[in-house]
């Protein structure tokens, strides 16, 4: 029971923070959303994406990587030494805390060009700003204390992101107080133990009857299970 519960509880904050970042970035960058949707449509048609489609959807994979980098869900990762160590002439005693500044690494301009910008194409080998630094390597932790559920989390995020892109158009929500105009949210993040976007509203509208039917069939199947 405890082991089964940990599969759920371990991702209730971190993976949700990544998904919130994804929704916010799609609102702020509709051109990226359209590019990913066109690619998904060309690969899967009106069915829902599955794990077998992952390698055929590089734009979706790049969006996920950039969301993990930009948000830096776990901005600081504490480790401690189990024995004395020497690093560049400095003694680090047993039991001392060593803090990995994940946010700084993932926003280092010497590694990522224009690090504050949302640029999924930075992971495209054909892009002029291509970088070989894959943010997923550090986003899930380092060493023996890295996330044990990393592969589970990657699967969950891919299926969520690809299926939302496949079936919905994501846009800013209408604000009735502003004459029904769409109010584009600001990219403001809160940071504590994890880092996540501040609350914002958005609209998810089905991309047609065939897409809506695919979602309804999935929900019905899940209910039957």
DAKAQUI-V338565 format. One line per field, one symbol per residue. ss: DSSP state (A for helix, B for strand, O for the rest). A space follows every 50 residues. Layout:
# DAKAQUI-V338565
ss: ???
This chain:
# DAKAQUI-V338565
ss: OAAAAAAAAOOOOAAAAAAAAAAAAAAAOAAAAAAAAAAAAAAAOOOOOO AAAAAAOAAAAAAAAAAAAAAOOOOBBBBBOOOOBBBOOBBBOOOOBBBB BAAAAAOOOOOOOOOOOOOAAAAOOOOOOOOOOOOAAAAOOOAAAOOOOA AAAAAAAAAAAAAAAAABBBBBOBBAAAOOBBOOOOOOBBBOOOBBBOOO OBBBBBOOAAAAAAAAAAAAAAAAO
